[in-house]
């Protein structure tokens, strides 16, 4: 009995050890299952939130891109409209066209036609974006400087552009993309601006002006835009036809093959999730209704697969799940490694999208620049044109006087003096235009660059004044400068970045007056070892609930018209590019003051 008990003890101990090991394995397995389930639940919830955040961010980014693209196209078309207006109101051209059909002498008629061609050629000969320019007299004569004429058997009224203009009963008309029927070459695609020609002495139209703009100009403009997440950009007219399908240009002028075009045309502007061939797409669109009073109805559309937007998040979710499983097997060390890897992945994804947002903010600036170029150039161009017209008259007068015995040498000197006077008047306008071009060229450079450079306070203020003058004048706002430092004070960094920040802040101040006139103070002073720049307005101010979130996230007070990018990106630029700080003081109903501090020895 005693022997039996002694013999049974090892068996009992062995059984206890086996039970302990078995229990331990069960606990480990249960713990592993709990950890795996927790990882799965938390991961699924986190990635669902991240996926929705990225989709919402993609909506904002896409909307901003399409709005800015619309502004750029609108500014370009405004330039064409102004050219057409200038040509159609050229009194000399109108007079030549008005008498052309009544000239019976063949030689005189040919001479008159050459004069018309010369005028048209002077307006368009250096414009690579214009396929051709033509006029049609009231008697049905088609005249163009490039010798492109309709076929012999083709009636003038059967030309597509002429027929469309006459049937519209308008003084100005835009034509969407179509195949030119007056070109000897086949498949020449253009879009056109057509206007009636009028003289100063008559309210009756003297003929029709047709400016045919190459479709390739639009194609290159849209092709230069690189949407993220495999997005595609189209332009669709108010008739539902493609103005531009850059991915299949043979469809230009044909019905857009999208089921929801009519719904988009009715809404005009929106961001929707639409189903195309069983797959969800993010569809963003914005409509350019008119150009300077002439109806247009072009809708700029971006279509992006939702699956592509969410792909990176889905892939990251799968990786996280397997990383979690590996952590259970290999221990806490691998958990730390996996977490670090995942954090790096999220950081990379964040900064990639952060960079895209910065680039789109730069495009917003370019839209403002393009919109102001026409305004800044209009006065000097008209003045130069007037001066050249006066010089032409003086040259004609001088030419006629040669050999005239009644014209003395003193008369010739008077003519020469008048010529010099006009030249001296033209020169300042040329210098002013050169200054604007230099400023715009610098601001159009990629502001994401980080080259080591420096600039002075004077150079900074000069650019800001030039670039903001149009917007300030448009909204009747006055920019008051208070400079308490030497304008030769040097700031280290890229000037375009700081110009963009100040432009954003001044634009916000202008908007704070809600379309009313107001004053904006811009002061520059020295604060210890830092340069202090303050932008202050006396507008509507910022609500308390918004003010608490400023500079921490992309938040806006402009409703659907705002993205929250401007102030957020400005703060990021000051902090990242200049090593500085930005502070906001605001009281609702009284105004806002934004203070920027930049170390004099900041790194770019």
C-alpha positions as CSV (number, residue, x, y, z in Angstrom):
1,X,0.0,0.0,0.0
2,X,2.8,2.3,1.0
3,X,4.7,1.3,-2.1
4,X,1.7,1.9,-4.2
5,X,1.3,5.4,-2.9
6,X,4.9,6.2,-3.4
7,X,4.7,4.9,-6.9
8,X,1.6,7.0,-7.7
9,X,3.1,10.4,-6.6
10,X,5.1,11.0,-9.8
11,X,2.0,10.2,-11.8
12,X,-0.1,12.8,-9.9
13,X,2.7,15.4,-10.3
14,X,3.0,14.6,-14.0
15,X,-0.8,14.9,-14.4
16,X,-0.8,18.3,-12.6
17,X,2.0,19.5,-14.9
18,X,0.2,18.3,-17.9
19,X,-3.0,20.0,-16.7
20,X,-1.1,23.2,-16.0
21,X,0.5,23.2,-19.4
22,X,-2.9,22.4,-21.0
23,X,-4.5,25.2,-19.0
24,X,-1.7,27.6,-20.0
25,X,-2.2,26.7,-23.7
26,X,-5.9,27.3,-23.4
27,X,-5.3,30.6,-21.7
28,X,-2.8,31.6,-24.3
29,X,-5.1,30.5,-27.1
30,X,-8.0,32.4,-25.5
31,X,-5.8,35.5,-25.0
32,X,-4.6,35.2,-28.6
33,X,-8.2,35.0,-29.9
34,X,-9.2,38.0,-27.7
35,X,-6.3,40.0,-29.0
36,X,-6.9,39.0,-32.6
37,X,-10.6,39.8,-32.3
38,X,-9.8,43.1,-30.7
39,X,-7.4,44.0,-33.4
40,X,-9.9,43.0,-36.0
41,X,-12.7,45.1,-34.4
42,X,-10.5,48.1,-33.7
43,X,-8.8,47.9,-37.0
44,X,-12.2,47.6,-38.9
45,X,-13.6,50.6,-37.0
46,X,-10.5,52.7,-37.4
47,X,-10.2,52.0,-41.1
48,X,-13.8,52.6,-41.6
49,X,-13.4,56.1,-40.0
50,X,-10.1,56.7,-42.0
51,X,-11.7,55.5,-45.2
52,X,-14.6,57.9,-44.7
53,X,-12.2,60.7,-43.8
54,X,-10.1,60.2,-46.9
55,X,-13.3,60.0,-49.1
56,X,-14.5,63.3,-47.6
57,X,-11.0,64.8,-48.1
58,X,-11.1,63.6,-51.7
59,X,-14.4,65.4,-52.2
60,X,-13.0,68.6,-50.8
61,X,-9.8,68.3,-52.9
62,X,-11.7,67.4,-56.1
63,X,-14.2,70.3,-55.6
64,X,-11.3,72.7,-55.1
65,X,-9.5,71.4,-58.2
66,X,-12.6,71.6,-60.4
67,X,-13.5,75.1,-59.1
68,X,-10.0,76.3,-59.8
69,X,-9.9,74.7,-63.2
70,X,-13.2,76.4,-64.0
71,X,-11.7,79.8,-63.0
72,X,-8.6,79.2,-65.1
73,X,-10.7,78.3,-68.2
74,X,-13.1,81.3,-67.5
75,X,-10.1,83.6,-67.4
76,X,-8.7,82.3,-70.6
77,X,-12.0,82.5,-72.4
78,X,-12.4,86.1,-71.1
79,X,-9.2,86.9,-72.9
80,X,-10.6,85.5,-76.2
81,X,-13.8,87.4,-75.6
82,X,-11.9,90.7,-75.1
83,X,-9.9,90.1,-78.3
84,X,-13.1,89.4,-80.2
85,X,-14.7,92.6,-78.8
86,X,-11.6,94.7,-79.7
87,X,-11.6,93.3,-83.3
88,X,-15.4,93.6,-83.8
89,X,-15.3,97.2,-82.6
90,X,-12.4,98.2,-84.8
91,X,-13.8,101.2,-86.7
92,X,-11.4,100.9,-89.6
93,X,-12.3,97.3,-90.1
94,X,-16.0,98.0,-89.9
95,X,-15.7,100.7,-92.6
96,X,-13.8,98.5,-95.0
97,X,-16.4,95.7,-94.6
98,X,-19.4,98.0,-94.9
99,X,-18.3,99.2,-98.4
100,X,-16.8,95.9,-99.6
101,X,-19.8,94.5,-101.3
102,X,-20.7,97.8,-103.1
103,X,-17.3,98.1,-104.8
104,X,-17.7,97.3,-108.4
105,X,-14.1,97.8,-109.6
106,X,-12.3,94.4,-109.4
107,X,-9.0,96.0,-108.5
108,X,-10.4,98.3,-105.9
109,X,-12.3,95.4,-104.4
110,X,-9.2,93.3,-104.2
111,X,-7.3,96.2,-102.6
112,X,-10.1,96.6,-100.0
113,X,-10.0,92.8,-99.3
114,X,-6.2,93.0,-98.7
115,X,-6.7,95.8,-96.2
116,X,-9.3,93.7,-94.3
117,X,-6.9,90.7,-94.3
118,X,-4.1,92.9,-93.1
119,X,-6.1,94.1,-90.1
120,X,-7.2,90.6,-89.2
121,X,-3.7,89.3,-89.6
122,X,-2.3,91.9,-87.2
123,X,-4.6,90.7,-84.5
124,X,-4.1,87.0,-84.9
125,X,-0.8,86.2,-86.8
126,X,1.2,85.5,-83.6
127,X,-1.6,83.6,-81.8
128,X,-0.9,79.8,-82.0
129,X,-4.1,79.2,-80.1
130,X,-6.2,80.6,-82.9
131,X,-6.8,78.3,-85.9
132,X,-8.1,81.1,-88.1
133,X,-9.9,84.4,-87.9
134,X,-12.5,85.5,-90.5
135,X,-15.2,88.0,-91.3
136,X,-18.4,87.6,-93.3
137,X,-19.9,90.8,-94.9
138,X,-23.6,91.4,-95.0
139,X,-23.5,90.6,-98.7
140,X,-22.1,87.1,-98.0
141,X,-18.4,87.6,-98.7
142,X,-16.1,85.4,-96.6
143,X,-12.7,86.9,-95.9
144,X,-9.8,85.4,-93.9
145,X,-6.1,86.2,-94.0
146,X,-4.9,82.6,-94.2
147,X,-6.6,82.0,-97.6
148,X,-8.9,79.3,-96.0
149,X,-12.2,79.6,-97.8
150,X,-15.4,77.5,-98.1
151,X,-15.8,75.2,-101.1
152,X,-16.9,76.7,-104.4
153,X,-20.3,75.1,-104.2
154,X,-20.9,75.9,-100.5
155,X,-23.3,78.7,-99.6
156,X,-22.0,81.1,-97.0
157,X,-25.2,80.7,-95.0
158,X,-24.5,76.9,-94.9
159,X,-21.3,77.4,-93.0
160,X,-21.9,76.0,-89.5
161,X,-20.6,79.1,-87.6
162,X,-22.5,81.6,-89.8
163,X,-25.7,79.6,-89.7
164,X,-25.6,79.1,-85.9
165,X,-24.9,82.8,-85.3
166,X,-27.7,84.0,-87.5
167,X,-30.2,81.6,-86.0
168,X,-29.2,82.7,-82.5
169,X,-30.3,86.3,-83.2
170,X,-27.6,87.4,-80.8
171,X,-24.8,89.9,-81.0
172,X,-22.3,87.5,-79.4
173,X,-22.2,83.7,-79.4
174,X,-19.9,80.9,-78.2
175,X,-19.8,77.6,-80.2
176,X,-18.8,74.4,-78.6
177,X,-16.3,72.1,-80.2
178,X,-17.1,71.2,-83.8
179,X,-15.3,70.1,-87.0
180,X,-14.3,73.2,-89.0
181,X,-16.1,73.2,-92.4
182,X,-14.1,76.0,-94.0
183,X,-10.7,74.2,-93.8
184,X,-9.1,72.3,-96.6
185,X,-7.8,69.8,-94.0
186,X,-10.2,67.2,-92.6
187,X,-11.1,66.8,-88.9
188,X,-9.9,70.2,-87.7
189,X,-11.6,70.6,-84.4
190,X,-12.3,74.1,-83.0
191,X,-14.5,76.1,-80.7
192,X,-15.5,79.6,-81.7
193,X,-16.4,83.1,-80.4
194,X,-18.6,85.0,-82.9
195,X,-19.6,88.6,-82.7
196,X,-21.4,91.2,-84.9
197,X,-19.1,93.9,-86.3
198,X,-20.1,97.5,-85.6
199,X,-18.7,100.9,-86.5
200,X,-18.8,104.1,-84.5
201,X,-21.1,105.8,-86.9
202,X,-23.9,103.1,-87.1
203,X,-25.8,100.8,-84.8
204,X,-26.3,98.4,-87.6
205,X,-24.1,95.3,-87.9
206,X,-21.6,95.6,-90.7
207,X,-20.9,91.8,-90.7
208,X,-19.8,88.9,-88.6
209,X,-16.5,88.2,-86.9
210,X,-15.5,84.5,-86.4
211,X,-12.5,83.5,-84.2
212,X,-11.9,79.8,-84.4
213,X,-9.8,78.6,-81.4
214,X,-8.0,75.2,-81.8
215,X,-9.4,72.4,-79.7
216,X,-5.8,71.4,-79.0
217,X,-5.4,74.5,-76.8
218,X,-8.1,73.1,-74.5
219,X,-6.6,69.6,-74.7
220,X,-3.2,70.8,-73.6
221,X,-4.7,72.8,-70.8
222,X,-6.7,69.9,-69.4
223,X,-3.9,67.4,-70.0
224,X,-1.5,69.4,-67.9
225,X,-3.8,68.8,-64.9
226,X,-2.9,65.5,-63.1
227,X,-5.9,64.4,-60.8
228,X,-5.0,61.9,-58.1
229,X,-6.6,58.5,-57.6
230,X,-7.0,57.9,-61.4
231,X,-9.4,60.8,-61.8
232,X,-10.5,62.0,-65.2
233,X,-11.5,65.5,-66.3
234,X,-14.0,66.3,-69.0
235,X,-15.8,69.4,-70.4
236,X,-19.5,69.0,-71.3
237,X,-21.6,71.7,-73.0
238,X,-25.1,72.8,-72.0
239,X,-26.5,70.6,-74.9
240,X,-25.0,67.5,-73.2
241,X,-22.3,67.1,-75.8
242,X,-18.6,66.8,-75.1
243,X,-16.7,70.0,-75.5
244,X,-13.6,68.1,-74.7
245,X,-13.1,64.4,-74.0
246,X,-9.2,64.3,-73.7
247,X,-9.3,60.5,-73.5
248,X,-11.2,60.0,-76.8
249,X,-11.1,63.2,-78.8
250,X,-13.2,61.6,-81.6
251,X,-16.2,62.0,-79.2
252,X,-15.8,65.8,-79.1
253,X,-19.1,67.4,-80.2
254,X,-21.0,64.2,-79.5
255,X,-23.4,63.2,-76.7
256,X,-21.6,62.5,-73.4
257,X,-22.0,58.8,-72.6
258,X,-23.0,59.4,-68.9
259,X,-26.5,58.6,-67.7
260,X,-26.6,61.5,-65.2
261,X,-25.6,64.4,-67.5
262,X,-29.0,65.9,-67.4
263,X,-29.1,65.8,-63.6
264,X,-25.7,67.6,-63.5
265,X,-26.8,70.2,-66.0
266,X,-29.8,70.9,-63.9
267,X,-27.8,71.3,-60.6
268,X,-24.8,73.2,-62.2
269,X,-22.4,72.5,-59.3
270,X,-22.1,69.6,-56.8
271,X,-20.1,66.6,-55.6
272,X,-22.0,63.3,-55.9
273,X,-21.4,59.5,-55.6
274,X,-22.7,58.0,-58.9
275,X,-22.8,54.4,-60.1
276,X,-21.3,53.8,-63.6
277,X,-21.4,50.3,-65.0
278,X,-21.9,48.8,-61.5
279,X,-19.0,50.7,-59.9
280,X,-19.2,53.8,-57.6
281,X,-17.5,57.0,-58.8
282,X,-16.9,60.3,-57.1
283,X,-18.4,62.9,-59.6
284,X,-17.4,66.5,-59.1
285,X,-18.7,69.2,-61.5
286,X,-18.9,73.0,-61.8
287,X,-20.5,75.1,-64.6
288,X,-19.2,78.2,-66.3
289,X,-22.5,79.9,-67.1
290,X,-21.3,82.9,-69.1
291,X,-18.3,84.9,-70.3
292,X,-18.8,88.6,-69.9
293,X,-22.5,88.4,-70.6
294,X,-22.3,85.8,-73.4
295,X,-23.9,82.5,-72.5
296,X,-21.4,79.5,-72.3
297,X,-22.8,76.7,-70.2
298,X,-19.6,74.6,-70.0
299,X,-19.5,72.1,-67.2
300,X,-16.1,70.9,-65.9
301,X,-16.4,67.4,-64.6
302,X,-14.0,65.1,-62.7
303,X,-14.8,61.4,-62.3
304,X,-12.8,59.3,-59.8
305,X,-13.3,55.6,-58.9
306,X,-14.3,55.4,-55.2
307,X,-12.5,52.0,-55.0
308,X,-9.2,53.6,-56.0
309,X,-9.6,56.3,-53.3
310,X,-10.2,53.6,-50.7
311,X,-7.6,51.1,-52.0
312,X,-4.7,52.3,-49.9
313,X,-6.8,52.2,-46.8
314,X,-8.1,48.7,-47.5
315,X,-4.6,47.4,-48.3
316,X,-3.3,49.0,-45.0
317,X,-6.1,47.3,-43.1
318,X,-5.2,43.8,-44.4
319,X,-1.5,44.5,-43.6
320,X,-2.5,45.6,-40.1
321,X,-4.5,42.4,-39.5
322,X,-1.6,40.1,-40.5
323,X,0.8,42.2,-38.5
324,X,-1.5,41.8,-35.5
325,X,-1.5,38.0,-36.0
326,X,2.3,38.1,-36.2
327,X,2.4,40.1,-33.0
328,X,0.4,37.4,-31.1
329,X,2.8,34.8,-32.3
330,X,6.1,36.6,-32.0
331,X,5.4,38.8,-29.0
332,X,5.3,42.4,-28.0
333,X,8.5,43.3,-29.9
334,X,6.9,42.6,-33.3
335,X,3.8,44.5,-32.1
336,X,6.0,47.6,-31.5
337,X,7.7,47.1,-34.9
338,X,4.3,46.7,-36.6
339,X,2.9,49.8,-34.9
340,X,5.9,51.8,-36.0
341,X,5.6,50.6,-39.5
342,X,1.9,51.4,-39.6
343,X,2.5,54.9,-38.2
344,X,5.1,55.5,-40.9
345,X,2.6,54.4,-43.5
346,X,-0.1,56.7,-42.2
347,X,2.4,59.6,-41.9
348,X,3.4,59.0,-45.5
349,X,-0.2,58.9,-46.7
350,X,-1.0,62.0,-44.7
351,X,1.9,64.0,-46.1
352,X,1.3,62.9,-49.6
353,X,-2.2,64.3,-49.4
354,X,-1.0,67.3,-47.5
355,X,1.4,68.1,-50.5
356,X,-1.5,67.7,-52.9
357,X,-3.6,70.1,-50.9
358,X,-0.7,72.6,-50.9
359,X,-0.4,72.3,-54.7
360,X,-4.1,72.9,-55.1
361,X,-3.9,76.0,-52.9
362,X,-1.1,77.2,-55.3
363,X,-3.5,76.6,-58.3
364,X,-6.1,78.8,-56.5
365,X,-3.5,81.6,-56.4
366,X,-2.8,81.1,-60.1
367,X,-6.5,81.5,-60.8
368,X,-6.4,84.8,-59.0
369,X,-3.3,85.8,-61.0
370,X,-4.9,84.9,-64.3
371,X,-8.1,86.7,-63.4
372,X,-6.0,89.9,-62.6
373,X,-3.7,89.8,-65.6
374,X,-6.5,90.9,-68.1
375,X,-7.5,93.7,-65.7
376,X,-3.9,94.9,-65.2
377,X,-3.0,94.8,-68.9
378,X,-6.3,96.3,-70.2
379,X,-5.4,100.0,-69.6
380,X,-1.8,99.9,-70.8
381,X,-2.7,97.9,-73.9
382,X,-5.5,100.3,-74.8
383,X,-3.2,103.2,-74.2
384,X,-0.4,101.7,-76.4
385,X,-3.0,100.9,-79.1
386,X,-4.2,104.5,-79.0
387,X,-0.6,105.7,-79.2
388,X,0.2,103.5,-82.1
389,X,-2.9,104.7,-84.0
390,X,-1.7,108.3,-83.4
391,X,1.8,107.4,-84.7
392,X,0.2,105.7,-87.7
393,X,-1.7,108.9,-88.5
394,X,1.5,111.0,-88.1
395,X,3.4,108.6,-90.4
396,X,0.6,108.9,-93.0
397,X,0.7,112.7,-92.6
398,X,4.5,112.8,-93.0
399,X,4.3,110.5,-96.1
400,X,1.8,112.7,-97.8
401,X,3.8,115.9,-97.0
402,X,6.9,114.6,-98.8
403,X,7.3,116.6,-102.0
404,X,4.6,119.1,-101.0
405,X,6.1,122.6,-101.5
406,X,3.7,124.1,-99.0
407,X,5.1,121.9,-96.2
408,X,8.3,123.4,-94.7
409,X,11.1,121.8,-92.7
410,X,9.6,123.3,-89.6
411,X,6.4,121.4,-90.3
412,X,8.4,118.2,-90.5
413,X,10.1,118.9,-87.2
414,X,6.7,119.5,-85.6
415,X,5.5,116.1,-86.9
416,X,8.7,114.4,-85.6
417,X,8.2,116.2,-82.2
418,X,4.7,114.8,-82.0
419,X,6.0,111.3,-82.8
420,X,8.6,111.6,-80.0
421,X,5.9,112.8,-77.6
422,X,3.7,109.7,-78.3
423,X,6.7,107.4,-78.0
424,X,7.5,108.9,-74.6
425,X,3.9,108.3,-73.5
426,X,4.0,104.7,-74.7
427,X,7.3,103.8,-72.9
428,X,6.0,103.9,-69.3
429,X,3.1,101.5,-70.1
430,X,5.6,99.1,-71.6
431,X,7.7,99.3,-68.4
432,X,4.5,98.7,-66.3
433,X,3.6,95.6,-68.3
434,X,7.1,94.3,-68.0
435,X,6.9,94.7,-64.2
436,X,3.6,92.8,-64.0
437,X,5.0,90.0,-66.2
438,X,8.1,89.6,-63.9
439,X,5.9,89.5,-60.8
440,X,3.4,87.0,-62.2
441,X,6.3,84.8,-63.6
442,X,7.9,84.5,-60.2
443,X,4.6,83.8,-58.5
444,X,3.7,81.1,-61.0
445,X,6.8,79.0,-60.1
446,X,6.2,75.9,-58.0
447,X,6.0,77.1,-54.4
448,X,6.7,73.6,-53.0
449,X,10.4,74.1,-53.8
450,X,12.7,74.6,-50.9
451,X,15.7,76.2,-52.5
452,X,17.9,78.4,-50.2
453,X,17.2,82.0,-51.1
454,X,16.4,85.4,-49.6
455,X,14.4,88.5,-50.4
456,X,13.8,92.0,-49.0
457,X,10.8,93.4,-47.3
458,X,10.5,95.9,-50.2
459,X,10.4,93.1,-52.8
460,X,7.7,91.3,-50.7
461,X,5.4,94.3,-50.4
462,X,5.8,95.2,-54.1
463,X,4.7,91.8,-55.2
464,X,1.8,91.7,-52.8
465,X,0.6,95.1,-53.9
466,X,0.7,94.2,-57.6
467,X,-1.0,90.8,-57.2
468,X,-3.7,92.0,-54.8
469,X,-4.5,95.4,-56.5
470,X,-7.2,93.9,-58.7
471,X,-9.1,92.1,-55.9
472,X,-8.8,95.2,-53.6
473,X,-10.1,97.5,-56.3
474,X,-12.9,95.0,-57.3
475,X,-14.3,94.9,-53.7
476,X,-13.5,98.6,-52.9
477,X,-11.1,97.8,-50.1
478,X,-8.1,99.9,-49.1
479,X,-4.8,98.3,-48.1
480,X,-2.9,100.6,-45.6
481,X,0.8,99.9,-45.2
482,X,2.7,100.7,-42.0
483,X,6.4,99.8,-42.5
484,X,8.5,100.3,-39.4
485,X,11.6,98.5,-40.8
486,X,14.1,99.3,-43.5
487,X,12.7,98.0,-46.8
488,X,16.1,96.4,-47.5
489,X,15.7,94.1,-44.5
490,X,16.4,90.6,-45.6
491,X,14.1,87.6,-45.0
492,X,15.5,84.1,-45.6
493,X,13.2,81.8,-47.6
494,X,11.3,81.5,-50.8
495,X,9.5,84.8,-51.6
496,X,6.6,83.1,-53.4
497,X,5.7,81.2,-50.3
498,X,5.3,84.3,-48.1
499,X,3.6,86.2,-50.9
500,X,1.0,83.4,-51.1
501,X,0.5,83.5,-47.3
502,X,-0.1,87.3,-47.3
503,X,-2.4,87.1,-50.4
504,X,-4.5,84.5,-48.5
505,X,-4.7,86.6,-45.4
506,X,-5.6,89.8,-47.3
507,X,-8.2,87.8,-49.4
508,X,-9.8,86.6,-46.1
509,X,-9.9,90.2,-44.8
510,X,-11.6,91.3,-48.0
511,X,-14.2,88.6,-47.7
512,X,-14.8,89.6,-44.0
513,X,-16.5,92.8,-45.3
514,X,-19.0,90.7,-47.2
515,X,-18.8,92.7,-50.4
516,X,-18.7,96.1,-48.6
517,X,-15.9,98.6,-48.7
518,X,-13.4,98.4,-45.9
519,X,-9.8,99.1,-44.7
520,X,-7.1,96.5,-44.2
521,X,-3.9,97.3,-42.3
522,X,-0.6,95.6,-43.2
523,X,2.2,96.4,-40.8
524,X,5.8,95.2,-40.7
525,X,8.1,95.8,-37.7
526,X,10.9,94.3,-35.7
527,X,10.1,92.3,-32.6
528,X,13.4,91.4,-30.9
529,X,15.1,88.9,-33.2
530,X,12.0,88.3,-35.2
531,X,10.2,90.1,-38.1
532,X,6.6,90.8,-37.2
533,X,4.0,91.0,-40.0
534,X,0.4,91.9,-39.0
535,X,-2.7,91.8,-41.2
536,X,-5.7,93.4,-39.5
537,X,-9.2,94.0,-40.7
538,X,-12.4,95.5,-39.1
539,X,-14.9,93.1,-40.7
540,X,-17.2,90.4,-39.3
541,X,-14.7,88.6,-37.1
542,X,-14.5,84.9,-36.4
543,X,-17.0,83.0,-34.2
544,X,-15.6,81.5,-30.9
545,X,-16.4,77.9,-31.9
546,X,-14.4,78.3,-35.1
547,X,-11.6,80.3,-33.5
548,X,-10.7,77.5,-31.2
549,X,-10.1,75.2,-34.1
550,X,-8.1,77.6,-36.3
551,X,-4.6,76.6,-37.3
552,X,-5.3,73.1,-35.9
553,X,-7.5,71.7,-38.7
554,X,-9.0,72.8,-42.1
555,X,-12.1,74.7,-41.0
556,X,-14.0,77.4,-42.8
557,X,-16.7,80.0,-42.2
558,X,-17.6,80.2,-45.8
559,X,-20.0,77.2,-46.0
560,X,-19.9,75.2,-49.1
561,X,-17.7,77.8,-50.9
562,X,-14.8,77.4,-48.4
563,X,-12.3,74.5,-48.0
564,X,-10.5,75.7,-44.9
565,X,-7.2,75.2,-46.7
566,X,-6.1,78.8,-46.9
567,X,-5.4,79.7,-43.2
568,X,-4.4,76.1,-42.3
569,X,-1.9,76.0,-45.2
570,X,-0.6,79.5,-44.4
571,X,0.2,78.4,-40.9
572,X,1.9,75.2,-42.2
573,X,4.0,77.3,-44.6
574,X,5.1,79.8,-41.9
575,X,6.0,77.0,-39.6
576,X,7.6,74.6,-42.1
577,X,9.2,77.0,-44.6
578,X,10.2,79.9,-42.3
579,X,10.5,78.4,-38.8
580,X,8.0,81.0,-37.7
581,X,4.7,81.2,-35.8
582,X,1.2,82.6,-36.5
583,X,-1.3,83.9,-34.0
584,X,-4.9,84.9,-34.5
585,X,-6.8,87.5,-32.5
586,X,-10.5,88.0,-33.4
587,X,-13.7,89.3,-32.0
588,X,-17.0,88.6,-33.7
589,X,-18.4,91.7,-35.2
590,X,-15.2,93.8,-34.7
591,X,-12.6,92.3,-36.9
592,X,-9.5,90.0,-37.0
593,X,-5.8,90.4,-36.5
594,X,-3.3,87.8,-37.6
595,X,0.3,88.2,-36.4
596,X,3.2,86.4,-38.1
597,X,6.6,86.2,-36.5
598,X,9.6,85.0,-38.6
599,X,13.1,84.6,-37.1
600,X,15.7,86.7,-39.1
601,X,17.9,83.6,-39.2
602,X,15.1,81.2,-40.3
603,X,16.0,78.3,-42.5
604,X,14.1,77.8,-45.7
